[in-house]
Amino acid sequence: MSIWTVLGIAGAGALGSLCRWLLAWQIPFQTDRFAWATFSANTLGCLLMGLVWSRIQPEGLRLAVTVGFLGGFTTFSGLGLEMLRYFQDGQLKLGLAYGIGSLITGISAVWLGQKFA
């Protein structure tokens, strides 16, 4: 692996993380509402993962976009934290809807992205 690939992944990861933070800043998480920022980031990230993985060449660019940008942009760990916060706040139904909905739409979005590619 070249230094340029490593730098591309790192730079794209920083950009993806910044985009994720901006989305969360615009749509802050609250336990009495659906977690739209994380849900949207994960769904869009899964769709883009399907598209990019099937279409982008060369390998270094594909790694920068998938591992770097999308790795920084999507946030499964954030989903886990938000589900736990829902449960701790007594919002069991909302937490389950969010978790199950995220998994179903994420898998569907990856599949759809591959079909579009």
C-alpha positions as a Markdown table, in Angstrom:
| # | Residue | x | y | z |
|---|---|---|---|---|
| 1 | Met | 0.0 | 0.0 | 0.0 |
| 2 | Ser | 1.4 | 3.4 | -1.0 |
| 3 | Ile | 1.8 | 6.4 | 1.2 |
| 4 | Trp | -0.7 | 8.2 | -1.1 |
| 5 | Thr | -3.3 | 5.6 | -0.4 |
| 6 | Val | -2.8 | 6.0 | 3.3 |
| 7 | Leu | -3.0 | 9.8 | 3.1 |
| 8 | Gly | -6.1 | 9.6 | 0.9 |
| 9 | Ile | -7.9 | 7.4 | 3.4 |
| 10 | Ala | -6.9 | 9.6 | 6.3 |
| 11 | Gly | -7.9 | 12.8 | 4.5 |
| 12 | Ala | -11.2 | 11.4 | 3.3 |
| 13 | Gly | -11.9 | 10.0 | 6.8 |
| 14 | Ala | -11.4 | 13.5 | 8.2 |
| 15 | Leu | -13.7 | 15.0 | 5.6 |
| 16 | Gly | -16.3 | 12.2 | 6.3 |
| 17 | Ser | -16.1 | 12.9 | 10.1 |
| 18 | Leu | -16.5 | 16.6 | 9.6 |
| 19 | Cys | -19.6 | 16.0 | 7.4 |
| 20 | Arg | -21.1 | 13.7 | 10.0 |
| 21 | Trp | -20.5 | 16.3 | 12.7 |
| 22 | Leu | -22.1 | 19.0 | 10.6 |
| 23 | Leu | -25.2 | 16.8 | 10.1 |
| 24 | Ala | -25.4 | 16.1 | 13.8 |
| 25 | Trp | -25.0 | 19.8 | 14.6 |
| 26 | Gln | -27.9 | 20.6 | 12.3 |
| 27 | Ile | -30.2 | 17.8 | 13.6 |
| 28 | Pro | -29.2 | 17.3 | 17.3 |
| 29 | Phe | -30.2 | 14.0 | 19.0 |
| 30 | Gln | -33.0 | 14.1 | 21.6 |
| 31 | Thr | -34.5 | 11.1 | 23.3 |
| 32 | Asp | -38.1 | 12.2 | 22.7 |
| 33 | Arg | -37.6 | 12.3 | 18.9 |
| 34 | Phe | -36.3 | 9.9 | 16.2 |
| 35 | Ala | -32.5 | 10.2 | 15.7 |
| 36 | Trp | -32.7 | 11.5 | 12.1 |
| 37 | Ala | -29.1 | 12.6 | 11.8 |
| 38 | Thr | -27.5 | 9.3 | 12.5 |
| 39 | Phe | -30.3 | 7.4 | 10.7 |
| 40 | Ser | -29.7 | 9.5 | 7.6 |
| 41 | Ala | -25.9 | 9.3 | 7.8 |
| 42 | Asn | -26.0 | 5.5 | 8.1 |
| 43 | Thr | -28.6 | 5.1 | 5.3 |
| 44 | Leu | -26.9 | 7.5 | 2.9 |
| 45 | Gly | -23.6 | 5.9 | 3.8 |
| 46 | Cys | -24.9 | 2.4 | 3.0 |
| 47 | Leu | -26.3 | 3.6 | -0.3 |
| 48 | Leu | -23.0 | 5.2 | -1.3 |
| 49 | Met | -21.1 | 2.1 | -0.1 |
| 50 | Gly | -23.0 | 0.0 | -2.5 |
| 51 | Leu | -22.5 | 2.4 | -5.4 |
| 52 | Val | -18.8 | 3.1 | -4.7 |
| 53 | Trp | -17.8 | -0.5 | -4.0 |
| 54 | Ser | -19.2 | -1.6 | -7.3 |
| 55 | Arg | -18.1 | 1.3 | -9.5 |
| 56 | Ile | -15.0 | 3.2 | -8.4 |
| 57 | Gln | -11.5 | 2.3 | -9.6 |
| 58 | Pro | -8.6 | 2.5 | -8.9 |
| 59 | Glu | -8.4 | 0.6 | -5.6 |
| 60 | Gly | -6.7 | 3.5 | -3.8 |
| 61 | Leu | -9.6 | 5.9 | -4.6 |
| 62 | Arg | -12.1 | 3.2 | -3.7 |
| 63 | Leu | -10.4 | 2.8 | -0.3 |
| 64 | Ala | -10.3 | 6.5 | 0.3 |
| 65 | Val | -14.0 | 6.8 | -0.3 |
| 66 | Thr | -15.2 | 3.6 | 1.4 |
| 67 | Val | -12.9 | 3.2 | 4.4 |
| 68 | Gly | -12.0 | 6.9 | 4.7 |
| 69 | Phe | -15.0 | 9.1 | 3.9 |
| 70 | Leu | -17.8 | 6.6 | 4.5 |
| 71 | Gly | -16.0 | 5.2 | 7.5 |
| 72 | Gly | -15.9 | 8.6 | 9.0 |
| 73 | Phe | -19.3 | 9.7 | 7.9 |
| 74 | Thr | -21.4 | 6.6 | 9.0 |
| 75 | Thr | -21.7 | 5.9 | 12.7 |
| 76 | Phe | -22.9 | 2.5 | 13.8 |
| 77 | Ser | -21.3 | 3.2 | 17.2 |
| 78 | Gly | -23.5 | 6.3 | 17.4 |
| 79 | Leu | -26.5 | 4.2 | 16.6 |
| 80 | Gly | -25.6 | 1.9 | 19.6 |
| 81 | Leu | -25.2 | 4.8 | 21.9 |
| 82 | Glu | -28.5 | 6.4 | 20.8 |
| 83 | Met | -30.4 | 3.2 | 21.2 |
| 84 | Leu | -29.0 | 2.8 | 24.7 |
| 85 | Arg | -30.0 | 6.4 | 25.6 |
| 86 | Tyr | -33.5 | 5.7 | 24.3 |
| 87 | Phe | -33.8 | 2.6 | 26.5 |
| 88 | Gln | -32.4 | 4.4 | 29.5 |
| 89 | Asp | -34.9 | 7.2 | 29.0 |
| 90 | Gly | -37.8 | 4.7 | 28.9 |
| 91 | Gln | -38.3 | 5.1 | 25.1 |
| 92 | Leu | -38.3 | 1.3 | 24.3 |
| 93 | Lys | -40.6 | 1.5 | 21.3 |
| 94 | Leu | -38.7 | 4.4 | 19.7 |
| 95 | Gly | -35.3 | 2.8 | 20.4 |
| 96 | Leu | -36.4 | -0.5 | 18.8 |
| 97 | Ala | -38.0 | 1.2 | 15.8 |
| 98 | Tyr | -34.8 | 3.2 | 15.3 |
| 99 | Gly | -32.5 | 0.1 | 15.6 |
| 100 | Ile | -34.6 | -2.2 | 13.5 |
| 101 | Gly | -35.3 | 0.5 | 11.0 |
| 102 | Ser | -31.7 | 1.4 | 10.7 |
| 103 | Leu | -30.7 | -2.2 | 10.0 |
| 104 | Ile | -33.4 | -2.8 | 7.4 |
| 105 | Thr | -32.8 | 0.4 | 5.5 |
| 106 | Gly | -29.0 | 0.1 | 5.7 |
| 107 | Ile | -29.0 | -3.4 | 4.2 |
| 108 | Ser | -31.6 | -2.3 | 1.6 |
| 109 | Ala | -29.6 | 0.8 | 0.7 |
| 110 | Val | -26.4 | -1.2 | 0.2 |
| 111 | Trp | -28.4 | -3.6 | -2.1 |
| 112 | Leu | -30.0 | -0.7 | -3.9 |
| 113 | Gly | -26.6 | 1.0 | -4.4 |
| 114 | Gln | -25.2 | -2.1 | -6.0 |
| 115 | Lys | -28.2 | -2.4 | -8.3 |
| 116 | Phe | -27.8 | 1.3 | -9.4 |
| 117 | Ala | -24.1 | 0.6 | -10.0 |
